Amino acid sequence: MFPGGMRSSLNMMRMQFRMHFPFYQRSCSTKAAFASTGGFSLLAIAQQYPFQFQVVVSTIKTSIADIITQTQIEGKSITEIDTKRNLVFVVFGATYLGGFQWWLQVTKFRQWFPGMDRFANATFAEKLKDVPGMISAGKQVAFDVFVHLPFMYFPCFYTVKEFVQGKSWNPIDWAKDGCTKYYNNFRKDTYAMFCLWAPADCVLFAVPMWLRMPGRHLVSLGWTAYLSFLRGAKIPEKAIEDKK
């Protein structure tokens, strides 16, 4: 249809356009994925926008876990739901679980544990023969249960809780009051965390990479419901004074 020289020029222009506007190519691949699945597909969205999808899932999941706890375990009606308490889990789910945890367990883990993807995506038989891979997975489990969860996750959770439920607008007070509650509950919180996440991590850090974060969210749904029941409600000031 076009002379050889014109066809070459058109191809060159197309390549230059995609280099300067990469979103165009990503949009085309997204449409192709949608078409291959017969239209709208959550899997296609998750594959094209993994981080954004992660944030949305984390936010909705933590909110739902708290609502289930308040209505099914504590017996509240929909109109009696503590919306401020639920906001704690919405903010925490979006910022920490959706944002920071993705950065830590996907971005940084890939730097700290270079063979992570290869081991995770190997077959079960190959994993059993991969001693360095098993050692690396063990290090990931150890980091999660001995560093991340007790010294990053819980302090951030209590600080966010003070930010939403506290009366002060001073960030120093959020951190101070949050860390005080974290310290007082440290033994019980870390024991419950270890009982659940140590065995769960042994599985989650060995499954294929595409399944790691969805699997973590599935376990986290139950964990968040437990945390909501145990630590979600605001402690009355009278109860705090009685402890002093």
Secondary structure as the mmCIF struct_conf table of DSSP 4:
data_model
#
loop_
_struct_conf.conf_type_id
_struct_conf.id
_struct_conf.beg_label_comp_id
_struct_conf.beg_label_asym_id
_struct_conf.beg_label_seq_id
_struct_conf.end_label_comp_id
_struct_conf.end_label_asym_id
_struct_conf.end_label_seq_id
HELX_RH_AL_P HELX_RH_AL_P1 GLY A 4 HIS A 20
HELX_RH_AL_P HELX_RH_AL_P2 PRO A 22 SER A 36
TURN_TY1_P TURN_TY1_P1 THR A 37 GLY A 38
BEND BEND1 GLY A 39 GLY A 39
HELX_RH_AL_P HELX_RH_AL_P3 LEU A 42 GLN A 48
BEND BEND2 TYR A 49 TYR A 49
HELX_RH_AL_P HELX_RH_AL_P4 PRO A 50 ILE A 68
HELX_RH_PI_P HELX_RH_PI_P1 THR A 69 ILE A 73
BEND BEND3 GLU A 74 GLU A 74
HELX_RH_3T_P HELX_RH_3T_P1 ILE A 78 GLU A 80
HELX_RH_AL_P HELX_RH_AL_P5 THR A 83 PHE A 92
HELX_RH_PI_P HELX_RH_PI_P2 GLY A 93 PHE A 100
HELX_RH_AL_P HELX_RH_AL_P6 GLN A 101 TRP A 102
HELX_RH_PI_P HELX_RH_PI_P3 TRP A 103 LYS A 108
HELX_RH_AL_P HELX_RH_AL_P7 PHE A 109 TRP A 112
BEND BEND4 PHE A 113 PHE A 113
TURN_TY1_P TURN_TY1_P2 PRO A 114 GLY A 115
HELX_RH_AL_P HELX_RH_AL_P8 MET A 116 ALA A 120
TURN_TY1_P TURN_TY1_P3 ASN A 121 ASN A 121
BEND BEND5 ALA A 122 ALA A 122
HELX_RH_AL_P HELX_RH_AL_P9 PHE A 124 LYS A 129
HELX_RH_AL_P HELX_RH_AL_P10 VAL A 131 PHE A 143
HELX_RH_PI_P HELX_RH_PI_P4 ASP A 144 TYR A 153
HELX_RH_AL_P HELX_RH_AL_P11 PHE A 154 GLN A 165
BEND BEND6 LYS A 167 LYS A 167
HELX_RH_AL_P HELX_RH_AL_P12 PRO A 171 ASN A 184
TURN_TY1_P TURN_TY1_P4 ASN A 185 ASN A 185
HELX_RH_AL_P HELX_RH_AL_P13 PHE A 186 LEU A 204
TURN_TY1_P TURN_TY1_P5 PHE A 205 ALA A 206
BEND BEND7 VAL A 207 VAL A 207
HELX_RH_AL_P HELX_RH_AL_P14 MET A 209 LEU A 227
HELX_RH_PI_P HELX_RH_PI_P5 SER A 228 GLY A 232
BEND BEND8 ALA A 233 ALA A 233
HELX_LH_PP_P HELX_LH_PP_P1 LYS A 234 PRO A 236
HELX_RH_AL_P HELX_RH_AL_P15 GLU A 237 LYS A 243
#
